[in-house]
């Protein structure tokens, strides 16, 4: 069913811009606005910096290598060396997270 409403071109453009900014169609925006529903923006996946993905992939590879090495022969695995590497990886992840959170705040 169609509902027609008179408006100025400027008002129409503003309403369509508001709907677009919230990530919904104008029809959804109008229905939800008329019903007193708060219109929320659709959340898509967050954009991720390719450099961050590359760093995470490298850390994941390091973890896989450590796991293979530790599982290969548990009798000879140097547990201190494994713990040291894991602490190093944890520090790198923390630094990456901090840099990424700072970038998100900007």
C-alpha positions as a printed NumPy array, in Angstrom:
array([[  0.   ,   0.   ,   0.   ],
       [  1.262,   3.459,  -0.839],
       [  0.988,   6.49 ,   1.418],
       [  1.657,   9.896,  -0.072],
       [  2.756,  12.955,   1.86 ],
       [  3.444,  16.494,   0.726],
       [  6.8  ,  17.939,   1.611],
       [  9.31 ,  20.425,   0.353],
       [ 12.21 ,  19.089,  -1.72 ],
       [ 14.59 ,  20.162,   1.051],
       [ 12.616,  18.272,   3.71 ],
       [ 12.448,  15.185,   1.489],
       [ 16.224,  15.277,   0.99 ],
       [ 16.787,  15.636,   4.752],
       [ 14.54 ,  12.638,   5.524],
       [ 16.232,  10.459,   2.93 ],
       [ 19.649,  11.526,   4.253],
       [ 18.622,  10.582,   7.807],
       [ 17.421,   7.172,   6.653],
       [ 20.642,   6.633,   4.7  ],
       [ 22.762,   7.685,   7.704],
       [ 20.99 ,   5.068,   9.825],
       [ 21.483,   2.418,   7.17 ],
       [ 17.78 ,   1.789,   6.588],
       [ 15.419,   2.365,   3.701],
       [ 13.277,   5.482,   3.745],
       [ 10.163,   3.3  ,   4.143],
       [ 11.619,   1.588,   7.229],
       [ 12.745,   4.944,   8.601],
       [  9.277,   6.469,   8.126],
       [  7.412,   3.452,   9.582],
       [  9.657,   3.255,  12.61 ],
       [  9.561,   7.016,  13.159],
       [  5.762,   7.087,  12.962],
       [  5.496,   4.206,  15.433],
       [  7.84 ,   5.938,  17.891],
       [ 10.515,   3.315,  17.446],
       [ 14.122,   4.443,  17.738],
       [ 15.746,   3.799,  14.388],
       [ 19.184,   2.283,  14.81 ],
       [ 21.884,   2.139,  12.228],
       [ 22.567,  -1.293,  10.795],
       [ 25.954,  -2.466,  11.865],
       [ 28.153,  -3.876,   9.209],
       [ 31.537,  -5.389,   9.766],
       [ 34.098,  -2.955,  11.104],
       [ 36.746,  -2.001,   8.601],
       [ 40.063,  -3.543,   9.549],
       [ 43.452,  -2.188,   8.644],
       [ 45.223,  -4.656,   6.309],
       [ 48.497,  -4.047,   8.179],
       [ 46.798,  -5.176,  11.394],
       [ 45.536,  -8.352,   9.716],
       [ 49.039,  -9.062,   8.437],
       [ 50.522,  -8.681,  11.925],
       [ 47.842, -10.932,  13.43 ],
       [ 48.491, -13.556,  10.753],
       [ 52.199, -13.48 ,  11.575],
       [ 51.496, -13.926,  15.275],
       [ 49.109, -16.775,  14.484],
       [ 51.847, -18.464,  12.465],
       [ 54.228, -18.109,  15.409],
       [ 51.675, -19.712,  17.709],
       [ 51.186, -22.615,  15.288],
       [ 54.939, -23.18 ,  15.075],
       [ 55.234, -23.176,  18.867],
       [ 52.354, -25.634,  19.195],
       [ 53.887, -27.98 ,  16.612],
       [ 57.273, -27.769,  18.286],
       [ 55.809, -28.403,  21.754],
       [ 53.681, -31.322,  20.548],
       [ 56.395, -32.941,  18.44 ],
       [ 58.246, -34.398,  21.383],
       [ 56.979, -33.346,  24.774],
       [ 59.879, -35.01 ,  26.594],
       [ 62.408, -32.572,  25.146],
       [ 60.301, -29.448,  24.841],
       [ 61.89 , -26.578,  26.708],
       [ 58.937, -25.278,  28.638],
       [ 60.739, -22.087,  29.648],
       [ 61.441, -21.277,  26.015],
       [ 57.784, -21.855,  25.14 ],
       [ 56.608, -19.629,  27.993],
       [ 59.081, -16.948,  26.973],
       [ 57.784, -16.991,  23.396],
       [ 54.174, -16.911,  24.558],
       [ 54.896, -13.889,  26.771],
       [ 56.545, -12.193,  23.8  ],
       [ 53.503, -12.88 ,  21.609],
       [ 51.17 , -11.622,  24.344],
       [ 53.128,  -8.351,  24.521],
       [ 52.941,  -7.933,  20.753],
       [ 49.185,  -8.538,  20.807],
       [ 48.748,  -5.987,  23.602],
       [ 50.764,  -3.404,  21.655],
       [ 48.733,  -4.088,  18.5  ],
       [ 45.47 ,  -3.732,  20.415],
       [ 46.578,  -0.427,  21.93 ],
       [ 47.591,   0.964,  18.542],
       [ 44.317,  -0.194,  17.015],
       [ 42.224,   1.292,  19.854],
       [ 44.03 ,   4.621,  19.486],
       [ 43.318,   4.557,  15.749],
       [ 39.61 ,   3.845,  16.444],
       [ 39.394,   6.81 ,  18.816],
       [ 40.599,   9.174,  16.086]])
